[in-house]
Amino acid sequence: MAAMPYVCYRFHGTHIVTHTWEYFLLIQFSDLVLPEQEYYLQPVEPGRSRSATSICPVDFSFGGDHLWDRFSVFVLYTDGTIYILCPVVPFGSFYKWESILEIHTDAHTFGLQSANSTAVSNSNVAISWLEATFPEFADSELEGGDLSMLRAHPYALFDASLSLQGPLRKVGHGGDEDSAVRGAECEGCAVSFLYNIVSKDSILVTAWSGGQLQIDALADEIQPVWSVGSPPRLRVDSNDHILGVAMICESFKGKLPVVKLDQPLDHTVWLGHPPPLLRLALVDLALPRETDSGSLIMLFVDPLMPERLFCLHDGGIDSIVLHFLPFTCQSTGKDETMRTPSVHPVLSTCQGETSMQYPLCGFVSLSDSFGYSWIVGVTLSQECVVLEMKTWNLLLPIHIDIEKKSISSDEQKERDIPDIISKELLIGPKAILLPQASPNLRSVAADSIEGRQTLHQYFKLFHENYVEYAHKVHFEIKHHGPQLKRIINDQHRRLVEAQQKLQKVADKHSRLEERIDRAIQLQNFLEQRLQGLRNLPGAHKRPLSRAERQFKSELGHYTGVELDALHTSIDALAARLRRYTQSPKDNISNRPRQISAKKDFGHDTHISQLKSSLEKLSLVNSENTQKAKLVEAALKNRESRRF
């Protein structure tokens, strides 16, 4: 490969990325001779031909960590036009699994589910490319794996090359506002470019040789675009593994549609249109005009505070802070007015109206995990300049939460009022140095010229120190009189409220003491009851042994079954006896006389048997009752001896 003069170079992970006058290269560290990816860029403006003398690339930048921006390359040309190349992924680079999932979900949601066939086709190709470039992602979705990082594999479509999207145009509200962004209001030619991601906004900054900075924001998301019918050239090994890719990237030759802010998503998303630009500000650095070729301007991002940019130019270093971010403010629900960026000089190399030619040859911005930020510059005379940057008070108006409770006017006045008496007045008047008096001062008359001059000098010193000090004290006390009165009234009001609260506490004190006494008495009573319950025999009752439980069960069976049956039999016999013994005598006298002697003898015999049985049952019942009482007494004695 013949040596070509390169425009600029960047580092991307383990790759060196260079941009020459004709093509864009990605060179891997392991092979510095053969580039792994070559992109021949052919920007063509609709309706107008361009040559290498009229337009040439001057700078490029990779996108940030946001959807397809991380796979995008922004290329800036001398006339200020910006083109996008997407997707560009260095072979073997690593990306977060969550980032690939976010892109995959976005393509499914807004692409495949769209009613437009073009959007469905473009998103389907993008999903296929994504799954082929990161095969572990598709495997993890099928198997449910948990991967934190994904490695990009070499892959390219066999029948399509990347399309050069652009030039990016300003978003229009209607009419003819869709003209390409060429920086007609800027002087000179474009010399530097910077991409910066700030929360929800993708910021593009273009530096012009006339000393102007053109700040734009992407008004829509970037989607990958391929040109079907233009196959790339592949370099493969013996196993058909891709080693290198080369392709021609042409821009869209047709007429681009007008992009408006009020268009629905179906008219803009996944249709292959380049994202429009929303102009945020145009900053004039007011650089000294010394050379006809213009100024060399370099742009850097503050690693600690993404809203701040550093601009290195012939006059030194400037800090540009962005106060308005449209999509970030919209996502947070804050209705902030559009504020112009603030420019602060950090380091000036100008001496009057002139400046040294390229006094700084190198510049870098550093930060640490503790919130400190520095900028380091190197001069041509081998000197190093280190400056510490402050960031705590640059974005205070943006971080004000309008939903919080508003501060009342009285509190705001109290905060705005300075000290009652300044520290300078509390120190007292300054000590004055009296002029050295001449020896014959006492002999000088007061109405003489020398005496008047001396008196005037002393009076002037006295007036400058003591009289002016007294006037300052009087003015401050008089000026702060209403404030002092308000403070005193406020203190009196707070004192009255405190006294009222103390009186309420005193009124409740007696009732609280009574309630405390009753609570103490109730506690003592409960403790006495608890102690009495603890002294009961059953409180320390131990469980019965196995033999005791068996004996108790037998006794219960005897008491519940046999005694009940015995009582039932006794009751039945007693009832039968009453029926026989309580028969009326008249019934006996009226019986027929013809009853035989044998029948009377049988009846008497049955009665005598019943009486004898009843007597036996009574004896058995009495004996069983005595035995039961003896068993119960034995159990009670055993339990009492146990405790």
C-alpha positions in Angstrom: 0.0 0.0 0.0 1.5 3.3 -1.1 2.0 5.9 1.5 -0.7 8.5 1.5 -0.7 11.9 3.3 -3.2 11.5 6.1 -5.5 14.3 7.4 -5.8 13.1 11.0 -5.7 10.0 13.1 -7.5 8.7 16.1 -7.2 5.8 18.6 -10.1 3.5 18.9 -9.4 0.8 21.5 -6.7 -1.4 20.0 -6.9 0.2 16.6 -5.3 3.2 14.9 -7.8 5.0 12.7 -6.5 7.3 10.0 -8.2 9.5 7.4 -6.4 10.4 4.2 -7.5 12.7 1.4 -9.2 9.8 -0.4 -10.3 7.1 2.0 -10.9 6.2 5.6 -8.8 3.4 7.2 -9.0 1.2 10.3 -5.6 -0.3 11.1 -5.1 -2.9 13.8 -2.1 -2.8 16.0 -1.1 -6.4 15.1 -0.8 -5.5 11.4 0.4 -2.0 10.6 0.8 -2.7 6.8 -2.6 -4.1 5.8 -5.6 -2.3 7.1 -8.5 -4.4 8.2 -11.1 -2.0 6.9 -11.0 0.5 4.0 -13.8 2.9 3.2 -13.5 5.0 0.0 -15.7 8.0 0.7 -17.4 9.8 -2.3 -19.5 12.7 -1.0 -21.7 14.1 -3.7 -24.1 17.0 -3.1 -27.5 16.6 -4.8 -27.6 18.6 -8.1 -23.9 19.6 -7.9 -20.7 17.9 -8.7 -17.7 18.2 -6.4 -14.0 17.7 -7.0 -11.1 17.1 -4.6 -10.1 20.8 -4.9 -13.4 22.1 -3.8 -14.1 19.7 -0.9 -11.7 17.6 1.1 -11.9 16.0 4.6 -10.4 17.9 7.5 -11.4 15.9 10.6 -13.5 13.0 11.9 -14.8 11.7 15.2 -16.4 8.6 16.6 -19.8 8.6 18.2 -20.5 8.2 21.9 -22.2 5.6 24.0 -25.8 6.0 22.7 -27.7 3.5 20.4 -26.2 3.5 16.9 -23.9 6.5 17.7 -21.4 4.0 19.2 -21.0 2.4 15.7 -20.9 5.8 13.8 -18.1 7.9 12.4 -18.7 11.6 11.7 -16.6 13.1 8.9 -16.2 16.9 8.4 -15.2 18.5 5.1 -13.7 21.9 4.4 -17.1 23.5 3.5 -18.6 22.6 6.8 -20.7 19.6 5.6 -20.9 16.6 7.9 -21.3 13.0 6.8 -22.0 9.9 8.8 -20.8 6.4 8.2 -22.7 3.7 10.1 -22.1 1.0 11.2 -18.3 0.9 11.6 -17.0 -1.6 14.1 -13.3 -2.5 14.5 -12.7 -6.2 14.5 -12.2 -7.6 17.9 -13.5 -4.6 19.8 -15.6 -5.1 22.9 -19.0 -3.6 23.8 -21.4 -3.9 26.7 -24.1 -6.5 26.5 -26.7 -4.0 27.7 -25.7 -1.6 24.8 -26.3 -4.3 22.2 -29.6 -5.3 23.8 -30.7 -1.7 23.7 -30.0 -1.4 20.0 -31.6 -4.7 19.3 -34.8 -3.8 21.2 -35.0 -0.4 19.5 -34.8 -2.0 16.0 -37.5 -4.5 16.9 -39.8 -1.8 18.5 -39.5 1.0 15.9 -38.4 -0.9 12.9 -40.0 -4.4 12.5 -43.3 -3.2 14.0 -43.6 -0.2 11.7 -46.3 0.1 9.1 -43.8 1.3 6.5 -42.2 -1.6 4.4 -39.0 0.4 3.9 -38.5 0.7 7.7 -39.2 -3.0 8.2 -36.7 -4.0 5.5 -33.9 -1.6 6.8 -34.4 -2.7 10.4 -34.4 -6.4 9.4 -31.0 -5.9 7.7 -29.7 -4.1 10.7 -30.8 -6.8 13.1 -29.2 -9.5 10.9 -25.9 -7.5 10.8 -26.0 -7.1 14.6 -26.6 -10.8 15.3 -23.9 -11.8 12.9 -21.3 -9.3 14.2 -22.1 -10.3 17.8 -23.0 -14.1 17.7 -22.7 -14.5 21.4 -25.6 -12.1 21.8 -28.0 -14.3 19.9 -26.7 -17.4 21.8 -27.2 -15.7 25.1 -30.8 -14.8 24.3 -31.5 -18.4 23.3 -29.7 -20.0 26.2 -30.4 -17.4 28.8 -26.7 -16.7 29.5 -25.3 -13.7 31.4 -22.5 -11.9 29.5 -21.2 -8.5 30.5 -19.1 -7.8 27.3 -19.5 -8.9 23.7 -16.6 -9.2 21.2 -17.2 -8.0 17.6 -16.5 -10.6 15.0 -15.4 -9.8 11.4 -18.5 -9.6 9.2 -19.7 -7.7 6.1 -22.8 -8.0 3.9 -21.8 -9.7 0.6 -24.2 -7.7 -1.6 -24.2 -4.2 0.0 -21.8 -1.5 1.1 -22.2 1.2 3.6 -24.0 4.4 2.5 -22.4 7.8 3.2 -25.2 9.6 5.0 -25.3 13.3 4.4 -24.8 16.1 4.2 -26.6 16.7 7.5 -29.2 19.4 7.1 -30.8 21.8 9.6 -34.2 20.8 10.9 -37.0 22.8 9.3 -40.2 24.3 10.6 -41.5 24.7 7.1 -40.6 26.7 4.0 -37.0 26.6 2.7 -35.2 26.0 6.0 -33.9 22.6 4.9 -30.7 23.9 3.3 -27.5 22.0 4.1 -25.4 23.2 7.0 -22.5 24.8 5.2 -21.8 27.5 7.7 -22.7 30.4 5.5 -22.6 32.7 8.6 -19.1 31.5 9.4 -15.8 32.8 8.0 -13.1 30.8 6.3 -13.2 27.0 6.2 -13.9 24.3 8.7 -10.8 23.2 10.5 -11.8 21.0 13.4 -14.7 18.8 14.6 -15.9 17.3 17.9 -18.6 14.9 18.9 -19.8 15.0 22.5 -22.6 13.0 24.2 -24.3 14.9 27.1 -27.0 12.8 28.7 -29.8 12.6 26.0 -28.2 15.0 23.5 -25.6 14.3 20.8 -23.6 17.5 20.3 -21.7 18.3 17.2 -19.2 21.2 17.3 -17.5 22.6 14.2 -14.6 25.0 14.4 -14.0 27.5 11.6 -10.7 29.2 10.6 -12.4 32.6 11.2 -12.7 31.9 14.9 -16.3 30.7 15.1 -17.7 27.6 16.7 -20.9 26.1 15.2 -22.7 24.0 17.9 -25.5 21.7 16.7 -27.4 18.8 18.2 -28.8 15.7 16.4 -32.5 16.1 16.2 -33.1 12.4 15.5 -31.5 9.0 16.0 -28.9 7.5 13.7 -29.7 4.3 11.9 -27.4 2.2 9.7 -27.9 2.5 6.0 -26.5 0.2 3.3 -26.3 0.6 -0.5 -27.6 -2.6 -2.0 -26.0 -3.7 -5.3 -22.5 -2.4 -4.4 -20.7 -5.5 -3.0 -17.6 -4.9 -0.9 -14.2 -6.5 -1.5 -13.2 -9.1 1.1 -9.9 -10.5 2.0 -10.1 -13.9 3.6 -7.8 -16.7 4.8 -7.7 -20.3 3.8 -10.6 -21.1 6.1 -12.8 -18.3 4.5 -12.5 -16.1 7.6 -12.6 -12.4 6.9 -9.3 -10.6 7.3 -10.1 -7.3 5.6 -12.9 -5.4 4.1 -12.8 -2.6 1.4 -15.9 -0.8 0.0 -16.9 2.3 -1.8 -19.3 4.5 0.2 -21.4 6.9 -1.8 -23.9 9.4 -0.6 -27.6 9.5 -1.6 -27.9 10.9 -5.1 -31.6 11.7 -5.0 -33.3 14.7 -3.4 -33.5 14.4 0.4 -36.9 15.0 1.9 -37.7 18.0 4.0 -37.3 17.2 7.7 -39.6 19.0 10.1 -40.0 18.9 13.9 -43.7 18.1 13.9 -43.4 14.9 11.7 -44.5 11.6 13.2 -42.1 8.8 13.8 -43.4 6.7 10.8 -42.2 9.4 8.5 -38.6 9.6 9.8 -37.5 6.4 11.7 -35.7 3.6 9.8 -36.3 5.1 6.3 -32.6 5.6 5.5 -32.7 9.4 6.0 -29.7 11.1 7.7 -30.6 12.7 11.0 -31.2 16.5 10.9 -29.3 19.1 12.9 -30.8 21.4 15.5 -28.8 24.7 15.7 -28.0 25.5 19.4 -25.5 28.4 19.2 -22.9 30.1 17.1 -19.9 31.2 19.3 -17.4 33.8 18.1 -14.1 33.5 19.9 -12.9 36.9 18.6 -9.5 35.7 17.8 -6.7 38.0 16.6 -6.5 38.2 12.9 -2.9 37.8 11.9 -2.7 35.2 9.2 -4.6 35.0 5.9 -5.0 31.2 6.3 -7.0 31.6 9.6 -6.5 30.1 13.0 -5.8 26.5 13.9 -8.5 25.5 16.4 -8.6 22.2 18.4 -11.5 21.0 20.5 -11.5 18.9 23.6 -14.1 17.6 26.0 -13.8 18.0 29.8 -13.8 14.3 31.0 -15.4 15.4 34.4 -18.0 17.7 33.1 -19.4 16.8 29.6 -21.2 20.2 29.3 -17.8 22.0 29.1 -15.6 22.1 26.0 -12.0 23.4 25.8 -10.9 25.2 22.7 -7.2 25.5 21.9 -6.3 28.3 19.5 -3.7 30.9 18.7 -4.9 33.2 21.5 -4.7 30.5 24.2 -7.4 28.3 25.7 -11.1 29.0 26.2 -13.7 27.2 28.1 -17.2 26.9 26.5 -20.1 25.7 28.8 -23.4 24.6 27.3 -26.4 25.7 29.4 -29.2 24.5 27.1 -29.6 20.8 26.1 -33.0 20.4 24.3 -33.6 16.7 24.7 -32.1 16.4 28.2 -34.3 19.2 29.4 -37.3 17.6 27.7 -36.7 14.2 29.3 -36.3 15.6 32.8 -39.5 17.6 32.5 -37.9 21.0 32.9 -39.1 23.9 30.8 -35.9 25.9 30.5 -35.4 28.8 28.2 -32.7 28.6 25.5 -29.5 30.1 26.9 -26.4 30.8 24.9 -23.2 29.1 25.9 -20.8 30.9 28.2 -17.2 31.5 27.1 -14.5 31.9 29.7 -10.8 32.5 28.9 -8.6 29.9 30.7 -5.2 30.8 29.4 -4.3 33.8 27.2 -1.2 34.0 25.1 -2.0 37.3 23.6 0.2 40.3 24.4 -2.1 43.2 23.6 -3.6 42.7 20.2 -0.9 40.3 19.0 -0.2 36.7 19.9 2.6 34.3 19.4 2.4 31.9 16.5 1.2 28.5 17.9 2.5 29.0 21.5 0.9 25.7 22.6 1.8 22.6 20.7 0.0 20.1 22.9 -3.0 20.1 25.2 -4.9 17.5 27.3 -7.6 17.5 29.9 -7.3 15.3 32.9 -9.6 14.3 35.9 -9.6 11.9 38.8 -12.2 10.0 40.8 -12.3 12.7 43.5 -13.9 15.3 41.2 -10.7 17.3 40.4 -10.0 18.4 36.9 -6.9 19.8 35.3 -5.7 20.9 31.9 -2.1 20.4 30.8 -0.5 22.4 27.9 3.0 22.1 26.4 4.6 25.0 24.6 7.2 24.9 21.8 9.8 26.1 24.3 9.4 22.8 26.2 7.4 24.3 29.0 4.5 22.6 30.7 1.5 24.5 32.0 -0.9 22.8 34.5 -4.1 24.5 35.5 -6.8 23.3 37.9 -10.3 23.8 36.7 -13.4 24.5 38.9 -16.7 22.9 38.0 -18.9 23.2 41.1 -20.6 26.6 40.1 -20.8 26.4 36.3 -24.2 24.7 36.0 -26.0 25.9 39.0 -29.0 27.4 37.1 -29.6 24.0 35.3 -29.7 21.9 38.5 -32.4 24.0 40.2 -35.4 21.8 40.8 -38.6 23.8 40.1 -40.7 21.2 41.8 -39.2 21.9 45.2 -40.9 24.2 47.7 -40.4 27.8 46.6 -38.6 30.1 49.0 -40.8 32.8 50.5 -40.0 36.4 49.9 -39.1 37.0 53.5 -36.7 34.1 53.5 -35.2 35.3 50.3 -34.7 38.8 51.7 -33.2 37.4 54.8 -30.7 35.4 52.7 -29.9 38.4 50.5 -29.3 40.8 53.4 -25.5 41.1 54.1 -24.0 41.3 57.5 -25.3 44.0 59.8 -21.9 45.6 60.2 -19.1 44.6 57.9 -15.9 43.1 59.3 -13.9 46.2 58.2 -16.0 48.5 60.3 -15.8 46.1 63.3 -12.0 46.3 63.1 -12.2 50.0 63.6 -10.6 53.0 61.8 -7.2 52.5 60.3 -4.2 53.7 62.2 -2.9 56.9 60.6 0.7 57.9 60.3 1.0 61.6 61.4 3.5 63.6 59.4 6.7 64.4 61.1 6.3 67.8 62.8 9.0 70.5 62.6 10.7 71.5 65.9 9.3 75.1 65.7 5.7 74.0 65.2 4.6 75.4 68.5 5.9 78.8 67.5 3.9 78.9 64.3 0.8 81.0 64.3 -2.5 79.3 63.4 -3.5 82.0 61.0 -0.2 81.9 59.1 0.3 80.1 55.8 2.5 77.4 57.4 0.0 76.9 60.3 -3.0 76.8 58.0 -1.2 74.2 55.8 -0.4 72.1 58.8 -3.9 72.3 60.2 -5.3 71.5 56.8 -3.1 68.4 56.5 -4.1 67.2 60.0 -7.8 67.9 59.3 -7.6 66.0 56.0 -6.0 62.9 57.7 -8.6 63.1 60.5 -11.5 63.4 57.9 -10.2 60.5 55.8 -10.0 58.1 58.7 -12.3 59.0 61.5 -15.0 61.1 59.9 -15.4 58.8 56.9 -15.4 55.8 59.2 -18.1 57.4 61.4 -20.2 58.1 58.2 -19.8 54.5 57.1 -20.9 53.2 60.5 -23.8 55.6 60.5 -24.8 54.7 57.0 -24.7 50.9 57.6 -26.6 51.2 60.9 -29.2 53.4 59.3 -29.4 51.3 56.2 -29.9 48.1 58.2 -32.3 49.7 60.7 -35.4 48.1 59.2 -33.7 44.8 59.0 -32.7 45.0 62.6 -36.2 45.9 63.6 -37.6 43.0 61.7 -35.1 40.6 63.3 -36.0 42.0 66.8 -39.7 41.6 66.1 -39.1 38.1 64.8 -37.1 37.2 67.9 -39.9 38.7 70.1 -42.5 36.6 68.2 -40.5 33.5 68.7 -40.0 34.3 72.4 -43.8 34.6 72.9 -44.3 31.3 71.1 -41.7 29.6 73.3 -43.3 31.0 76.4 -46.7 29.7 75.3 -45.3 26.3 74.7 -43.6 26.3 78.1 -47.0 27.2 79.7 -48.7 24.3 78.0 -46.0 22.0 79.2 -46.4 23.3 82.8 -50.2 22.7 82.6 -49.7 19.2 81.4 -46.9 18.5 83.9 -49.3 17.9 86.9 -51.5 15.6 84.8 -48.5 13.7 83.6 -47.3 13.2 87.2 -50.7 11.8 88.2 -50.7 9.4 85.3 -47.2 8.3 86.1 -48.2 7.6 89.8 -51.2 5.5 88.7 -49.0 3.6 86.3 -46.5 2.9 89.0 -49.2 1.6 91.4 -50.6 -0.6 88.7 -47.2 -2.0 87.9 -46.6 -2.8 91.6 -50.0 -4.5 91.8 -49.3 -6.6 88.7 -45.9 -7.6 90.1 -47.6 -8.8 93.3 -50.1 -10.9 91.4 -47.3 -12.3 89.2 -45.4 -13.3 92.4 -48.5 -15.0 93.9 -49.1 -16.9 90.7 -45.5 -18.1 90.7 -45.9 -19.4 94.2 -48.9 -21.7 93.3 -48.2 -25.5 93.3 -49.3 -25.9 89.7 -46.9 -23.3 88.5 -44.0 -25.7 89.2 -45.9 -28.9 88.2 -43.7 -31.4 86.5 -45.0 -33.9 83.9 -46.0 -37.4 85.1 -43.9 -40.4 84.4 -44.9 -43.2 82.0 -46.2 -45.5 84.9 -48.1 -42.7 86.5 -49.8 -41.8 83.2 -50.7 -45.5 82.7 -52.2 -45.8 86.2 -54.1 -42.6 85.8 -55.6 -43.8 82.5 -56.7 -47.1 84.1 -58.2 -45.2 87.0 -60.1 -42.9 84.7 -61.4 -45.9 82.7 -62.6 -47.6 85.9 -64.2 -44.4 87.1 -65.9 -43.6 83.8 -67.1 -47.0 82.7 -67.4 -49.6 85.5 -68.8 -47.2 88.1 -71.3 -45.9 85.6 -72.5 -49.4 84.7 -72.8 -50.3 88.4 -74.8 -47.2 89.2 -77.1 -48.0 86.3 -77.7 -51.5 87.5 -78.4 -50.3 91.0 -80.9 -47.8 89.7 -82.7 -50.4 87.6 -82.9 -52.9 90.6 -84.2 -50.1 92.9 -86.9 -49.3 90.4 -88.0 -52.8 90.1 -88.0 -53.2 93.9 -90.2 -50.2 94.3 -92.7 -51.6 91.8 -93.1 -54.8 93.8 -93.0 -53.4 97.3 -95.3 -50.4 96.8 -98.3 -52.4 95.4 -101.6 -51.3 97.1 -103.0 -53.5 99.8 -106.5 -53.4 98.5 -105.3 -54.9 95.2 -103.8 -57.8 97.3 -107.1 -58.3 99.2 -109.2 -58.2 96.1 -107.1 -60.9 94.4 -108.9 -64.0 93.6 -108.8 -66.6 96.3 -108.2 -69.2 93.8 -104.5 -68.5 93.5 -102.7 -71.6 94.2 -100.3 -71.9 97.1 -97.5 -72.8 94.7 -97.8 -69.4 92.9 -97.6 -67.5 96.2 -94.6 -69.4 97.2 -92.8 -68.6 93.9 -93.6 -64.9 94.2 -92.1 -64.7 97.7 -89.0 -66.5 96.6 -88.4 -64.0 93.8 -88.7 -61.1 96.1 -86.3 -62.5 98.6 -83.7 -63.1 95.8 -84.0 -59.5 94.6 -83.5 -58.2 98.1 -80.4 -60.2 98.6 -79.0 -59.1 95.2 -79.6 -55.5 96.1 -77.8 -55.8 99.4 -74.8 -57.4 97.6 -74.7 -54.5 95.1 -74.8 -52.0 97.8 -71.9 -53.6 99.6 -69.9 -53.7 96.3 -70.7 -50.1 95.6 -69.6 -49.0 99.0 -66.4 -50.9 98.7 -65.6 -49.4 95.3 -66.3 -45.9 96.6 -63.9 -46.4 99.4 -61.2 -47.8 97.1 -61.6 -44.8 94.7 -61.2 -42.4 97.7 -58.1 -44.2 98.8 -56.6 -44.0 95.3 -57.3 -40.2 95.0 -55.8 -39.6 98.5 -52.7 -41.6 97.5 -52.3 -39.5 94.3 -52.7 -36.2 96.2 -50.1 -37.3 98.8 -47.7 -38.3 96.0 -48.1 -35.0 94.2 -47.7 -33.0 97.4 -44.5 -34.9 98.3 -43.1 -34.3 94.8 -43.4 -30.5 95.2 
